């Protein structure tokens, strides 16, 4: 990598502590600090999102690009791809991020034909492989962009056109190959347009069966090539399609169970997708974790005043503390990690703003990790929750859960014991306890 795209950041970002006034330093994220049985780096496994951070132009639905990055200026698409890749690894190295994530069309431009696109991808994968070896930066996950090309305007796996389905399957196969070659620890399926706009022209059951068939084909291929990475599905309720089949964690888990896919997948939960579905981030994490299905996280946030996927960097410490409590209680994310699927604002035109955004997000999650670890260590919430359900440990509660009580038995018990007392949920107390750790 001969070019330098971030000359204003001469050294890798380091930890300087909470008293530091240096905007290019971590205040809480101390990568090698041990928190429990792991370092912060091992707990958090941060990844940089190729698409927003290096492909983003500041464009939105109301206006074109607001900045043009230095790595976008080459006229030849492949030279532009090489420059973008060099910028990506330079950035990740200087940020001290261990991982990155990509869509196939992020790292390699679409060619004039499908075979041309495949050759472009193969060329850039070999380049990425060499740079990964030189830098030690790894691939958290890869995926296929099955939503940008106009042929996917009515879906990819759920398209009514079998030709489009086959095209999507072929593109997915090559994206899995790329991820496998690069030692990716996961592969993500995001149904960008896997849904419908109107039932007037939609056979909903047929489309879901098609999607299940595509996923089964992916599992079969994974086993044939010996890919050891984890398969992830990322739920999203809508946008760009009005009704998407992977609406939220519960819907996605139900779909996987119905079509015999549950054992082959885990979920990649995104904060902004959770709020678009009318849930909180921690709700979606908890639903996935309770089912043993929480595999990875897209770390961002939405704007609750706006009704679309704003993909902003996380800055809510209470939210990250909640998230890390759930992640710690399931003993981490395993092969997954925290991917910053987030973009700087349209007016943040300076490349250094990319560092400020990621530093803030990493510090926010590091602070959340410290809070969560302390709360769990002191068992302050665990003890209250355990006591709340104490009545199911013995007596009638234990009989109910052991399957030893019928409706008739419970009627007799109530006639004998009378009505229950009303007990407090103590929500305000618990909120105060959480705030005492956050402040």
Helices and strands as residue ranges (DSSP letters): E 14-15, E 25-26, E 34-35, E 38-39, H 40-44, E 46-49, H 50-55, G 70-72, H 77-95, E 99-103, H 104-107, H 114-135, E 138-143, G 150-152, H 162-181, E 186-189, E 195-196, G 199-201, H 204-225, E 230-233, E 243-244, H 249-258, G 262-264, E 265-270, H 271-276, H 281-290, E 294-298, H 317-329, E 338-340, H 352-378, H 380-388, G 390-392, H 395-401, H 407-417, H 427-438
